[in-house]
Amino acid sequence: MADLRQEFGDIDIYLFDQLLRGRIRPGMRILDAGCGYGRNLIYMLRHGYEVYGVDPDPLAIEAVRRLAPPASENFRAEPVESMSFPDAFADVVLSSAVLHFAHDDEHFDAMLRGTWRVLKPGGMLFCRLASTIGMPERMTRLSGRLFLLPDGSTRYLVDEPLLESLTERLGASLLDPLKTTIVQNQRCMTTWVLRKL
């Protein structure tokens, strides 16, 4: 077990699934938009993937740079809505547990646009975010799409119609059906995987 953790870190299981299915391969440029402390990047950093990342927390970026000394300049302390990477930069963009920290619709749209902008045509967006899917009656609306979750946190929550509408608006196609994990009486996390057309 320790060997697996050393090899893969605390990678999101649905991201691990994308690796197993060959959708994320060496030679691709991977950008983690909201990389935090790099939990989803351990395997890729150790196996020669071309990895980049941003996070608004400078301490998190400093920690990721320590994981990737030869490529430490690939990681920048900046918000996903105003990343300094150029348009169509990455083959794969990761957004894991990021978009649900939006303050309101405008902020969510800015974060999503910033994330989508850096993805190449034909590229894949892997996104995990909190939703109401599967447990809407357990969420307490505060305002707009901001909800108080049963676990006590406040999140910007999406639902299936919104994700379908956004997929169409972005000019994208779903690579997988929407998949939602319901954490008993606490929260719902939805996986949204898109191909940029």
PyMOL commands that set and color helices and strands:
alter all, ss='L'
color gray80, all
select helices_A, chain A and resi 2-8+13-20+42-46+58-67+69-74+80-82+99-101+105-117+136-138+160-169
alter helices_A, ss='H'
color red, helices_A
select strands_A, chain A and resi 29-33+50-55+75-77+90-96+119-130+140-143+146-148+154-156+172-174+179-183+187-196
alter strands_A, ss='S'
color yellow, strands_A
deselect
rebuild
show_as cartoon
